[in-house]
Amino acid sequence: MEKNDTWQIKFIELYPQATIKVFSKTGQLVFETKGYSSDWDGKYQGKNLPSGSYMYIIDLNDGSDVQRGFVDIIR
């Protein structure tokens, strides 16, 4: 099993206008970045989020389809 301290999206730097949003299971926005200036560390307002699945939305803002899926936090 691989351990990651941050969620890194490969090749996202090729899309400088990309928007990434991560939501809790209740629909609360817990992470958002435009231009992907930083990796997500599984925190919200400086505090660790609980283990679980979080929905992400990636919009490359290049006319392609918006990507949706889930990222899991395992502590």
BELZI-V475741 format. One record per residue. N is the residue number from 1. RES is the residue in one small letter. SS is DSSP state (@ for helix, = for strand, . for the rest). PSI is psi in whole degrees, 0 to 359 (999 if undefined). D_LAST is the distance of its C-alpha to the last C-alpha in Angstrom with 2 decimals. Layout:
N | RES | SS | PSI | D_LAST
N | RES | SS | PSI | D_LAST
This chain:
1 | m | . | 136 | 13.01
2 | e | . | 138 | 12.69
3 | k | . | 130 | 10.05
4 | n | . | 138 | 10.66
5 | d | . | 344 | 10.23
6 | t | . | 159 | 12.38
7 | w | = | 112 | 13.79
8 | q | . | 130 | 17.21
9 | i | . | 113 | 19.97
10 | k | . | 137 | 22.65
11 | f | . | 7 | 26.17
12 | i | @ | 335 | 25.44
13 | e | @ | 344 | 27.52
14 | l | @ | 351 | 30.49
15 | y | . | 79 | 30.33
16 | p | . | 344 | 30.79
17 | q | . | 4 | 31.34
18 | a | . | 145 | 28.11
19 | t | = | 129 | 26.17
20 | i | = | 129 | 22.46
21 | k | = | 142 | 21.06
22 | v | = | 134 | 17.69
23 | f | = | 146 | 17.86
24 | s | . | 173 | 15.84
25 | k | . | 343 | 16.94
26 | t | . | 0 | 19.62
27 | g | . | 5 | 20.97
28 | q | . | 131 | 20.14
29 | l | = | 118 | 20.19
30 | v | = | 349 | 17.10
31 | f | = | 138 | 18.06
32 | e | = | 138 | 21.48
33 | t | = | 146 | 23.29
34 | k | = | 129 | 26.77
35 | g | . | 2 | 27.71
36 | y | . | 65 | 24.10
37 | s | . | 344 | 24.45
38 | s | . | 153 | 20.82
39 | d | . | 153 | 17.56
40 | w | = | 132 | 14.88
41 | d | . | 12 | 12.02
42 | g | . | 19 | 9.97
43 | k | = | 157 | 11.91
44 | y | = | 124 | 14.89
45 | q | . | 41 | 17.73
46 | g | . | 0 | 15.94
47 | k | = | 143 | 13.13
48 | n | = | 132 | 9.42
49 | l | . | 154 | 9.35
50 | p | . | 159 | 7.64
51 | s | . | 146 | 5.83
52 | g | = | 182 | 9.04
53 | s | = | 138 | 11.87
54 | y | = | 135 | 13.77
55 | m | = | 137 | 17.37
56 | y | = | 155 | 18.86
57 | i | = | 125 | 22.53
58 | i | = | 119 | 24.06
59 | d | = | 112 | 27.74
60 | l | . | 347 | 29.44
61 | n | . | 39 | 32.49
62 | d | . | 13 | 34.78
63 | g | . | 352 | 36.13
64 | s | . | 167 | 33.73
65 | d | . | 144 | 31.77
66 | v | . | 137 | 28.67
67 | q | = | 134 | 25.53
68 | r | = | 148 | 23.01
69 | g | = | 199 | 19.90
70 | f | = | 144 | 16.22
71 | v | = | 137 | 13.13
72 | d | = | 138 | 9.75
73 | i | = | 126 | 6.44
74 | i | . | 119 | 3.78
75 | r | . | 999 | 0.00
